Amino acid sequence: MATFRSRIRQIANSRGQAAFLAASLVIGVLVGLAVSLLVVLVDGGRHVASLVADGMGGSRTAYLLTVPAGMFVAWFIAWKWARNIESGGVTETISAVGLRAGYLSTRTILPKIAATAATLGGGGSGGREGPSVMIGAAIGSSLSRYTRFSEDRIRSLVAAGAGAGIGATFNAPIAGMLFAMEVILGNLAIRHLNSVVVTSVAAAVTTHTLVGDEKILTSPGGSFDDPRDLILYLVLGLLSVAAGVLFVRILGKVAEFRSRWELPDWTRPLAAGLIVAVIGLIDPRALGTGQTFLSDLMRLSTTNSIGNLVWWTLPILAVLKMVGNALTRSGGGSSGTFMPSLFIGGVLGAALAVAVQPIWVFSELQPGSFAMVGMAATFAAVARAPLTSIIIVFEITGNYALVLPLMLASSLASFIADRFEPDGVYTQPLTRRGVHLVQTEDVDLLDTVTVGEVMTVLDDTLAPTMTIRDAADFLALSGHHGMPVVRRDGQLAGVLTLTDIALSEGDPDEVTVAEAMTERPITVTPTMPVSSALARMAALGVGRLPVVDDLDPRRVVGMFRRNSVVSAYHHALGATTDRQLYRQRLRQRVQPGATFYEVPVPRGSAAAGRRIRDLDWPAEAVLVSVRRGAAVIIPHGDTVLQSEDTITAFGHGDSRIAVAFVLEHRRDEEDNGQPSVVG
């Protein structure tokens, strides 16, 4: 098995871009298979719930049994096998890409599928899109680690797997691609594009082949005939802002209440499940994914075709959906917010069209068209992803008739919502944990230096069995505020800081480092750019990060600290000087009449003991080498000259005199006097 893994890694590393795209294709197919399995299992859970309801005479009271039972099963799966699979999964994926070098455990895949099937099959409120994102990302993470790609390529494949989850769920590969780049990666860097496109398309094709159209949200498409309708679409954009901000705040308040839950944790899914079931008794359309009802709304071509629906009941349904989804997620269930956002926007859009039609004399309004635009605008307000929200409606409907209303409402909703609620639904949980991810990838000096060049090589580490008093004494002696904790086998166990020691309870002579340390710390690797490591450090608000081996993420090789950033900056400045010298050499090479010449560094020269970058070299000369005894040194900005060195330079004859002036300038002539230039 080990030989097979080594062979796979060797092939992946030797084939370069071809192996990378092949891995993207494999991930896409696997994500498509996983999403298809999830769809089948959710339908199976619904069938079981319907059998229970039939056994109870078809009464809605069956929700009081099926919903808590499904959420309890999901909670138990998470408690037993994978604690991080509760809620949706998009936030966990963003955190993995931004903080953990794309790491998501392979062991989360099957439990996530099972927990989501139990939650939604039993009647919990939410969508399967968020779980599909985490499942796809975990598949991408697992395969990319198996092939040992670089961290940047691992992040690309994890994001590609996440986007493939969206593409497979909606049969919308372009929307999946944009979701991966706009939401997961937080940028549209071209280097990620190939893998994301290949993976998303492969997943969408696989799922569509296996489950068909009937299990995927579709619509015949709307129309936009009268430009004056844009006024109403503008109003819909504002309503979507209100709905999106309210939804995000409800999710936040319920999550805060969950953190204060004082009863045994197993009671949480039962209590939340009962409340969600009561919501189902009020209006069963608020349970499950809501996909069927939303599809019906999008097919409404006139306000007369809405049947016996009363427009003012639709906003109430939207609020019930918000509360139901928040309780399902915080109660221990596994469900996403993507589909609820679309559902909320769809019912608001249809409600606006029906309510305004009696007084709107310019045109006949189509509730289906308003539902589609409301879906996109509300998701843009909730997730701050306007591009994804616009494209997904295009792919669901298959036409571009609503392009103007979609762009107007979605852009407006995203812009205004950001002013009222700085965090979207996916970043809000991270903010509560004190994590602020830096999404920009602008190139600066620190992009040119790797962590391995400036990290502190560890001479000593803390042992898990040490007492915190001994650890505190050790930290005081070393002058550091924190150090990694390493087990006997050399594996990283955690990090202990002075803050951890201060917060620990008990006798310092009895409490061990293992009891007080931070387990599973965020790490960086030697090949990571310092800019990325600094962004990770800033997001966590910490002053140090363990550096682990690129091929063994549990073997610590150093520490990246605040002073490492200063060293990196000076190192980058030196490299910049070197690049400037190189460009200068190229310019000199193409000038006629330039020749090589040698100039010695005499004893007592003011240049001796100084770095090359600190000397005032003539612009017409380019340094080629420094001969020191029998050794020949290739000069760079940090090279320190010594007496009796011989400088080889390249330039015109006049530049030789200027170089000699710099090198023969004596220390005792710093203030006045002229050196003699030896011809």
Secondary structure by P-SEA (a helix, b strand, c coil): caaaaaaaaaaaaaaaaaaaaaaaaaaaaaaaaaaaaaaaaaaaaaaaaaaaaaaacccccccccaaaaaaaaaaaaaaccccccccccaaaaaaaacccccccccccaaaaaaaaaaaaaacccccaaaaaaaaaaaaaaaaaaaacccaaaaaaaaaaaaaaaaaaaaccaaaaaaaaaacccccccccccaaaaaaaaaaaaaaaaccccccbbbbcccccccccaaaaaaaaaaaaaaaaaaaaaaaaaaaaaaaaccccccaaaaaaaaaaaaaaaacccccccaaaaaaaaaacccccccccccaaaaaaaaaaaaaaaaaaaaabbbbbaaaaaaaaaaaaaaaaaaaaccccccbbbbaaaaaaaaaaaaaaaacccaaaaaaaaaaaaccccaaaaaaaaaaaaaaaaaaaccccccaaaaaaacbbbbcccccccccccccccccccccbbbbccccaaaaaaaaaaacccbbbbbcccccccccccaaaaaaccccccccccccccccccccccccccaaaaaaaaaaacccbbbbbbccccccccccccaaaaaaaaaaaaaaaaaaaaaaaaaaaaaccccccccccccccccccccccccccccccccccbbbcccccccccccccccccbbbbbbccaaaaaaaaaaaacccccccbbbbbbcc
